[in-house]
Amino acid sequence: MSTTTARRTARKAGAWAILALLVVVAVVLGGRLTGAGGPAAAAQLPDPQDMALQATGRGTPTEIAEFWADAARKDPTNSTLVRLLGEAQSALARSSGDLRLYAAAEETLREAVRLAPDDNAARLAFAWVLSAQHRFVEAELVVSAVLAEDPQSVAALLYVGDLRIELGELDAAENAIGSAARQLGGDPPALLSRWAKLAAARGDTPAALRLAEAALLGAGDLDVTLAEGAFYWSQLAHYSFRVGDIDGAEAAARSALVVDPGNLGARELLANVLATRGDEEGREEAMSMYESLLADGPAADLHGRLALLLGLEGRGAEAQWHVDAGLALARDPHLQTAAERRHLISFLSEHDPQLALELARADLAERRDVEAHAWVAWALHRTGDTDSAVEALAPVLAARTDDPWLLYQAGMILADAGDREEAQVLLRRALDINPRFDVRHADLAAERLLAL
């Protein structure tokens, strides 16, 4: 795998991985108690520049990794030093976007567990690096073993909550997070951010938005890292965009980049928001950001997003070049990793639906959350198998999602299946929640709704 592609893939794993890492913040640092209902309306969000300043002086991720590498070389049988090296390698992988560093961290943490099989800190760090590579089932086995021995482990309970959300097991996630919350006795930011993700998964994004804001408020009182600070702002941006607050999403994403200017996830998030803003200036900045991201590491879906914007500008030849470049990447079996699949499915559903279907089925076999079901249904729809798409859509409709994109997918599938009434309900709801949920498909939703 090339360095640039590895960097790109690692960036995709970063948001969940940062959330898992924040277990340390939740358990050790605590934080302001905000109340599960969210902050007061007049609460002032933290200054991102202050958050960045607070994180200075820690040393760069490279310097920290080098420090622990030197310590571990001097005492290679010290499991604590080996674990700290593995954690530093994981942090470096996240910040640099180099997926190969996750593999190195995995090897280091596997050694830490071998040296100290009963060290729960090492075992949970090992689970973290597995989850960062989207190997959620493997990670869940490790964490469950820790919980079997120590049912009161708050860190393990929070990990289980994270993993159960990713695997679509929301009741089990709620039980695990709730058990951790009862032991913590308050609402530290890492706990609130998990409640936010669970609320969104259950179809209540407004509640997720309130909880994400509360988490960010609490994080402003803590000595968080640059990556952690960027995560809290990015989570707020993500849910702001989902509910249709484009300006709020843009402001939060820009704040994430004030905290951590090189943050790969925040850069792509901002580009996506700008692309949907609907004005020429926003599209131009989005294209510039996609070009910068592609310079850091070619990726199929980024080529696709840039191609779409170029096409809207009437630059067809350039757009086709990016589509072809994206297809060359997406069809490389070495790049079809678990962490990359959904981004490949998104791109391929437009340009190679059959391959998108293959990857969507592989994704569903491992994750089983509502998005996995939705992508299988959408890929089937794109291949022309509408009957199978409707059947695959059942878990998505049962989930009562409020994600505009998922509502759009369901509405378009049911429209083609002849269920005009339900299609109208779904498409109208998607556009009511966020009339600019996608730079292209929002317009297609409006056109189809008018036709119905």
N, C-alpha and C positions, 0 to 999 in steps of 0.2 A: 504494500500500500504506500502511495506517495505521501510525503510529509504534508502537502497542501490538502489532500483529500482527508488524511487522518485528522488534521486540524479541524476541518469542517465537520466531520462526523462527531468528534469529541464535543464540539460546541452544542450539538443537539442534545447530548446527554446532560449538559451542564445544569439546566434549571432544576430538574428533579434531584440531581446529585447535590446541589447546593442546599436544597430543602432538607435532604437527609443529613447533611453535615451540620445543619443548625440544631440538631439534637443537643450538641454541646452547649449552645447558647441557651436552650430551653432549660436544661438540667442544671447547669453550673451558674449561669448568670442571672436567670430569672427575668427581671425587667419590670417595667411599669405594669400595673394591673389596670386594664382598660375596660373590662367587662365584655362578655361574649357578644353583646348586642352591637358593639362597635363604638367608635369615639363620638364625642359630642360634635354637632354640626360645626361649631365654631373652632374646633381644635385646629391648631396650626401644624401642618406637616413639617417634618424636620428639614433643615436647610441641607441640600445635598453637598454643598461645598464644605459645611461643617463635618458631615459624615466622612467625606474624603480626608479632611485634615486629621480627624481622629484616628484614621487607619494608617497614617504615615508613621514612619519610624519602626515598623514591624520588620522591615527587610522585605525584599522582593521574594516571590515564590521560588525563583531560582536560587537566591541566596540561602533561603531557609532549607531547601532540599539539599544543597551542597553542605550546609552545616551538619545536618543529620546523617548525610552519607559519610562524612568524615568521622563522625562519632561512631557510627555503626561499623565502619571499617576497623576501628581501633578495638571494638568489643563486639564481634559478630555473633556471639551467643547470648547477648543481652536482648531479650525479647522486647523490652520496652523501647530500646533504641531502634530496633528493627521496625517495630510498629510505627514509631514516630517518623522514620524515614519513609515508610509506605504511605502514611498520611500526607507527608510533604510532597511525595511524588504524585499523589492523587490531586492535591491542590494545584500543583504545577501543570498537570494534564488539563485541568479545568481552565486555568487561566491562559494557557498557551494554545489550547485547542489541538494538541498533538495526541491523537488516540493511542499511539504506541506507548506513551507514558502511562496510560491506564494499564496496559499489559505489564509494564515494568512494575507498577504499583501492586498489581495483583500478585505477581511473583514474590515481591518483597513481603506482602502481608500474608501470603500463604506460608512463607517461612516463619513469620512471627507466630502464627498459629501453631506451626509444628514445634517451635521452641517452647511455647506455653499454651498447650491445648485448652487449659481451663481459664485463660485470660479472656474475659468477655469483651474488653476494650479492643483486643486484637481481632476477635471473631466478628464484632460489629463493624470494625473498619474494613475487614475483608468483605463483609456483606455489602458495605457501601460501594466498594470499587466494582463489585459485580453489578449492582444496580445502575451504576454510572454507565455501564455498557449495555443497559437494558436487558440484563439477564435476571429478570425479576423472580422467576421461579427458583433459580439457584440461590439467589439472595434470601428468599423467604425461607428456604430450608435451613440455612445457617442461622437466621434470626429466630426461627421457631425452636431450634435446639437450645439457644440461649434462654428463651422464655421457659422452656420445659424445666430447666434447672433453676431458673430464678424468675418466677412468675411476676414478681414485683419490680422488675427492671424497667424503669421509666424509659430509658433510651431504647430498649428492645421493643417496648410497646409502641413507641412512636415510629420506629422503623416498620413494625408490622402494619401500622396504620397506613403509612406511605405505600407499602407494597400491595396491600389489599385494594387500595384505590386504583393502582395501576392494573391490577388483575381483575377489576370490575366487581370485587366483593365488598360492596359498600357497607352492608350491615356489620360485617366483621371489622372493617376499617373503623367504623364509628365506635364499636365496642372497645377496640384497642386504644384509640385516641382518648375515649372517655375514661378508661382506666388510668391512663397516664395523667389526664387532667385532674382526676380526683386526688392523685398522689402529689401533684405539683401544688395544688391548692390556690392557683391563680391563673393568670392569662399571659404568660410570657409570649413574645413575638413568634417564636417557632411553633408554639401550640396554636396560636391564632391563624397562622399561615396554613396550617394543616386543616383546621376547621373551614377555612376559606376554600381550599381545594375540594374538600368533601361536599360543601354546599354547592359548588359549581357542578360537581359530578352528579348531584341529585337534582339539578335543574333549577337552582335558585341562585343565579348569578348576582342579583342585587345584594343578597346576603353575603355572598363571597366577596363582593366589592367592599362592603362595610368592614368585614373581617380583615381583608387585606390592608385597608387603611389603618385599622387599629394595630395590626402587626407592624406596619411601617412607623406609626407613632411610637410604639414601644421600642423599636429598633433604634430610633433616634436618641434614646437614653443609654444605649449600650455601646461598648467598644467593639463594634463589628468590623469585620474585614471589608476590603473593597468589594470583593465578590458577593459577600452577604448583603451589603448595603445595596448593591445593584440588583440583587435578587428581589428584595422587598419592593423597590421601585418598579421593577419589571412586572412583578405579580400584580401590582396596582394598575399598571398600564394595560396588561392583558385583559383584566376584567372590565376596566373602563371601556376598552374597545368593544368587548363583547356586548355590552349594554348600549352601545351606540354613542358613547361620549368620545368623539374623535379628538377634540381639543384636549380633554383630560388625559387621554391615552398618549397623545403626543408629548404633553408636558411631563408626564411621569416617565416616559421612555427617555426623554432628553435628560431628566434628572438622574436616571440610572447611569447615563454616560458621563455626567458630571462626576459622579462618585467613582466610576471605573471606566475611563474613556475607551479602553480597548475591549470592553466586554462584548464578545461575539454575539451572544444571544440578544442583548439589548440593541446592538446595532441592527440586526435583522428585524427585530420587532419594530424599531422606529421606521425603518425603510418600508415595512408592510403597512404601517399606519399612514405614512406620508403618501403612499401610492393610492390609497383610497380617499384621500382628502378631497379630490375632485377639482383641483386647480393646477395650472401649468407649473407653478413654482414647486408645489409638492411633488409632482411627478418627476421634475428634473432633479430634485434633491434625492428622491428615492432611487432614480436610475444611477446617480452618482454613488450612492451608498451600496447598491447592488454590485456595481463595478468594483468598488473597493473590497467588498466581501469576496468576490470572485478572484480578485488578485491575491487575497490571502489563502484561498483554497477553493478550487472549482467544485461546484455542486450542481446536480441536475436541476433541482427545483429553483435554485437562484438563477440559473440560465433561463429557466422557463418564465420566471417572474419578470426578468429584464426583457425577455423577448416579447412578452405581452405589452409592456409599456412602450417598447420601440415600435411595435405594431400600431399602437394607438397614435403614435407620432408620425405614422406613415413611412417608417423606415423598415420596409418589409424585408429587404435583403439582409440587413443586420439581424433582424428578428429571427429569420430562418437559420442564420449561422448559429445563434445561441440555442435554438431548438435542437439542431443537429449535434452541437457540443453536449447538450444535456442528455440526449439519447445515448451518445457514446459512453457517457459515464454511467447512466442508469442501467445499461445492459451489461456492464462489467460485473460478473458474479462476485468478484472479490470486494465490491463496494456495497453489496446488498446485505449489509449487516443489520442486526436487530435494531440498533440505534438509528439507522438511516431509513428504515423501511417506509415509515409513513410519509416522509418527505418524498421518497421515490414514488410511492403510490399516487400522491397528489399530482406530481408531474406526469407520470405515465398514464394516468387516467385520461389525460388530454391527448396523448401522443402514441401510446402503445397500451390500449386497454387490456389486452390479454395478459401481458406481463404484469400490469398493475393488479389484475385479479390473482395471479399466482402469489405475488408478494402479500396481498391483502389476506389471503387465506393462511399464509404462513404467520402473519402477524396475529390473526385471530386465534390460531392454535396456541399462542404463547400468552396473550394478554387478556382477551375476552372482555374488555371494557366496551362502553357504548360506541366509542370512536372506531374500534376494531370492527364491530358489526356494521357500522355505517359505511366504512370504506369497502367492505366486501359487497354490500348492497350497491354502492355507487359503481364499483368496478364491473359488477354483473350488468348493471344498467348501461354502462358505456360499451360493453361488448354486445348489447342488443338483447340480452336475456332478461326481459322485463319481468316475466313471471317469477323467475328465481330471485330477482332483485326485490320484489315485493315480499317474498317469503323471508329473505334475509333481513328485511327491514323491521320485522316484528319486534325484536328486542330494543331497537332504537325508539320506536313509538311507545313501547311500554315504559321506557325510562323517563318519559315526559321531559325531555331536554329543553332548555331554552337557548341553546347555542344556535345562532342564526344560520351558520353554515350547515349544521346537521338538519335543521328544519328545512332548509332549501333543498338539500339532497333528497330528503323524504318527499317533499312536495313535488319535485320534478319527476321522481320515479312514479308516484301515484298518479300524476297527470298523464304520463304515458301509458299507465295501466288502465286509464279510463275512469278513475275515481276523482271526478272533477270537484266534488264538494269538499272532500278531505284535502285535496291538493290546494284548493283555494285557501282553506284555513291555515295550512302550514306555510304557504308562501307569504300570505299576508302577515302572519305572525313574525316570520323571519324579517320582513321589511319593516314592520312596526318596531321591532327591537333595535335593529341597526340597518337603516336603509342603504348604508355603504359598507356592508360586511365584507365585500370583495370587489376588487377593481373591475372585474368583468362579470362575474356571476350575479351580482346585485342587479345589474341592468337586465340580465337574462331572466331573473326572477320576476322583475316588474313587467317585462314583456309577456311572459307566460301567464302571469296573473291577469293581465289585461285581455289576453286571448281567451282565457277560461271564462 
